[in-house]
Amino acid sequence: MEYLAEEPAQARVYFDELLTRFPDYLPTYYHAAALQAESGDRDRATALYDKGIELARTQQNQKTLLELLRAQRAFEDDEDEW
């Protein structure tokens, strides 16, 4: 997580590796999607939010589901301002 602020390109590499090796590890989706959104890759951010929400529902993880839904809503609201 320390790479997010100082080395976002390296953070993306690590998140991609985590998502590839551990696709069912739910906490990765929130941070990976937020990083993609901040770096301007809106399509990838949307895909990550969608996948994370789907996974949270499958895992019946209500807390993370709500966090992802809120983050996705804020992301979409930000997109409306473009």
Backbone as CSV, one residue per row, in Angstrom:
resi,resn,N_x,N_y,N_z,CA_x,CA_y,CA_z,C_x,C_y,C_z
1,MET,0.811,-1.194,0.000,0.000,0.000,0.000,0.860,1.266,0.000
2,GLU,2.100,1.142,0.481,2.939,2.337,0.506,3.299,2.829,-0.894
3,TYR,3.129,1.983,-1.902,3.425,2.387,-3.269,2.344,3.293,-3.871
4,LEU,1.172,3.289,-3.310,0.062,4.046,-3.894,0.395,5.517,-4.108
5,ALA,0.935,6.156,-3.119,1.195,7.596,-3.205,2.483,7.918,-3.945
6,GLU,3.527,7.143,-3.674,4.834,7.502,-4.206,5.177,6.827,-5.531
7,GLU,4.665,5.625,-5.764,4.979,4.886,-6.985,3.734,4.192,-7.526
8,PRO,2.781,4.961,-8.044,1.528,4.355,-8.495,1.711,3.343,-9.628
9,ALA,2.701,3.543,-10.485,2.928,2.572,-11.566,3.335,1.219,-10.985
10,GLN,4.174,1.232,-9.974,4.578,-0.024,-9.326,3.402,-0.618,-8.563
11,ALA,2.587,0.205,-7.960,1.397,-0.298,-7.253,0.474,-1.023,-8.231
12,ARG,0.315,-0.476,-9.434,-0.517,-1.132,-10.450,0.017,-2.520,-10.786
13,VAL,1.334,-2.629,-10.895,1.956,-3.925,-11.185,1.626,-4.923,-10.068
14,TYR,1.770,-4.483,-8.834,1.484,-5.369,-7.695,0.001,-5.744,-7.630
15,PHE,-0.875,-4.772,-7.854,-2.307,-5.081,-7.841,-2.658,-6.066,-8.955
16,ASP,-2.104,-5.863,-10.144,-2.379,-6.792,-11.249,-1.919,-8.202,-10.908
17,GLU,-0.760,-8.299,-10.272,-0.264,-9.612,-9.869,-1.178,-10.251,-8.818
18,LEU,-1.584,-9.467,-7.841,-2.505,-9.989,-6.824,-3.812,-10.462,-7.448
19,LEU,-4.359,-9.666,-8.361,-5.631,-10.021,-8.992,-5.500,-11.269,-9.855
20,THR,-4.339,-11.468,-10.449,-4.102,-12.655,-11.267,-3.902,-13.893,-10.401
21,ARG,-3.074,-13.762,-9.389,-2.736,-14.921,-8.551,-3.817,-15.255,-7.527
22,PHE,-4.530,-14.236,-7.053,-5.526,-14.438,-5.996,-6.824,-13.716,-6.355
23,PRO,-7.512,-14.143,-7.406,-8.704,-13.418,-7.875,-9.857,-13.395,-6.877
24,ASP,-9.829,-14.268,-5.885,-10.896,-14.287,-4.881,-10.556,-13.479,-3.637
25,TYR,-9.413,-12.803,-3.638,-9.034,-11.981,-2.494,-9.703,-10.615,-2.642
26,LEU,-10.810,-10.481,-1.989,-11.713,-9.348,-2.154,-11.112,-7.974,-1.844
27,PRO,-10.306,-7.801,-0.791,-9.811,-6.456,-0.468,-9.013,-5.775,-1.585
28,THR,-8.445,-6.536,-2.480,-7.648,-5.952,-3.558,-8.490,-5.081,-4.489
29,TYR,-9.730,-5.452,-4.713,-10.547,-4.784,-5.723,-10.808,-3.311,-5.408
30,TYR,-11.063,-3.003,-4.159,-11.350,-1.620,-3.772,-10.164,-0.714,-4.113
31,HIS,-8.989,-1.094,-3.656,-7.804,-0.254,-3.837,-7.329,-0.240,-5.288
32,ALA,-7.402,-1.377,-5.954,-6.983,-1.434,-7.357,-7.894,-0.570,-8.224
33,ALA,-9.189,-0.637,-7.980,-10.136,0.178,-8.760,-9.913,1.665,-8.505
34,ALA,-9.702,2.030,-7.257,-9.467,3.442,-6.929,-8.191,3.956,-7.596
35,LEU,-7.150,3.143,-7.612,-5.904,3.544,-8.257,-6.113,3.730,-9.764
36,GLN,-6.822,2.813,-10.388,-7.093,2.937,-11.816,-7.909,4.197,-12.114
37,ALA,-8.888,4.474,-11.270,-9.709,5.670,-11.453,-8.852,6.932,-11.349
38,GLU,-7.990,6.980,-10.344,-7.137,8.154,-10.152,-6.166,8.351,-11.302
39,SER,-5.729,7.252,-11.902,-4.759,7.367,-12.990,-5.431,7.571,-14.340
40,GLY,-6.770,7.620,-14.348,-7.493,7.939,-15.573,-7.948,6.753,-16.397
41,ASP,-7.684,5.539,-15.935,-8.132,4.356,-16.675,-9.531,3.986,-16.186
42,ARG,-10.506,4.729,-16.657,-11.880,4.602,-16.176,-12.497,3.252,-16.553
43,ASP,-12.154,2.720,-17.710,-12.705,1.421,-18.108,-12.223,0.312,-17.183
44,ARG,-10.930,0.336,-16.872,-10.373,-0.680,-15.973,-10.951,-0.510,-14.566
45,ALA,-11.097,0.715,-14.114,-11.684,0.959,-12.794,-13.105,0.420,-12.736
46,THR,-13.892,0.680,-13.778,-15.269,0.175,-13.819,-15.286,-1.338,-13.757
47,ALA,-14.415,-1.985,-14.527,-14.361,-3.452,-14.537,-13.978,-3.997,-13.167
48,LEU,-13.043,-3.335,-12.492,-12.629,-3.799,-11.168,-13.728,-3.600,-10.125
49,TYR,-14.397,-2.460,-10.162,-15.511,-2.267,-9.240,-16.586,-3.326,-9.482
50,ASP,-16.926,-3.556,-10.743,-17.961,-4.553,-11.065,-17.571,-5.943,-10.584
51,LYS,-16.325,-6.346,-10.841,-15.856,-7.668,-10.423,-15.828,-7.772,-8.906
52,GLY,-15.364,-6.727,-8.231,-15.328,-6.738,-6.770,-16.722,-6.834,-6.169
53,ILE,-17.669,-6.119,-6.741,-19.060,-6.174,-6.257,-19.644,-7.559,-6.463
54,GLU,-19.399,-8.132,-7.627,-19.871,-9.486,-7.904,-19.266,-10.494,-6.924
55,LEU,-17.963,-10.362,-6.670,-17.278,-11.258,-5.739,-17.788,-11.080,-4.305
56,ALA,-18.015,-9.846,-3.892,-18.540,-9.592,-2.542,-19.917,-10.231,-2.367
57,ARG,-20.728,-10.168,-3.410,-22.045,-10.818,-3.340,-21.889,-12.328,-3.244
58,THR,-20.997,-12.884,-4.048,-20.758,-14.326,-4.032,-20.255,-14.781,-2.667
59,GLN,-19.353,-14.000,-2.087,-18.792,-14.336,-0.777,-19.716,-13.923,0.377
60,GLN,-20.798,-13.281,0.046,-21.757,-12.771,1.033,-21.077,-11.876,2.079
61,ASN,-20.206,-11.015,1.580,-19.475,-10.086,2.426,-20.158,-8.722,2.330
62,GLN,-21.114,-8.506,3.189,-21.961,-7.319,3.126,-21.181,-6.025,3.359
63,LYS,-20.249,-6.042,4.299,-19.493,-4.827,4.611,-18.688,-4.368,3.392
64,THR,-17.958,-5.270,2.790,-17.150,-4.908,1.625,-18.033,-4.572,0.430
65,LEU,-19.148,-5.266,0.301,-20.087,-4.958,-0.774,-20.543,-3.504,-0.678
66,LEU,-20.928,-3.080,0.509,-21.372,-1.695,0.690,-20.251,-0.700,0.416
67,GLU,-19.032,-1.033,0.850,-17.895,-0.141,0.590,-17.639,-0.007,-0.910
68,LEU,-17.688,-1.117,-1.621,-17.469,-1.083,-3.069,-18.587,-0.342,-3.793
69,LEU,-19.812,-0.558,-3.366,-20.940,0.145,-3.985,-20.830,1.654,-3.779
70,ARG,-20.446,2.069,-2.573,-20.263,3.499,-2.296,-19.129,4.086,-3.138
71,ALA,-18.036,3.352,-3.212,-16.894,3.833,-3.989,-17.255,3.914,-5.472
72,GLN,-17.958,2.916,-5.962,-18.368,2.928,-7.360,-19.313,4.099,-7.640
73,ARG,-20.229,4.351,-6.735,-21.156,5.468,-6.900,-20.404,6.796,-6.945
74,ALA,-19.439,6.970,-6.053,-18.640,8.204,-6.038,-17.834,8.330,-7.334
75,PHE,-17.308,7.227,-7.794,-16.565,7.198,-9.054,-17.464,7.593,-10.221
76,GLU,-18.664,7.048,-10.258,-19.602,7.376,-11.332,-20.074,8.817,-11.239
77,ASP,-20.287,9.321,-10.023,-20.661,10.720,-9.847,-19.560,11.634,-10.339
78,ASP,-18.320,11.260,-10.076,-17.169,12.034,-10.550,-17.133,12.014,-12.072
79,GLU,-17.472,10.902,-12.674,-17.474,10.766,-14.127,-18.519,11.698,-14.755
80,ASP,-19.648,11.870,-14.075,-20.703,12.751,-14.592,-20.235,14.195,-14.692
81,GLU,-19.252,14.570,-13.892,-18.754,15.940,-13.900,-17.803,16.197,-15.054
82,TRP,-17.339,15.170,-15.753,-16.370,15.321,-16.858,-17.036,15.917,-18.027
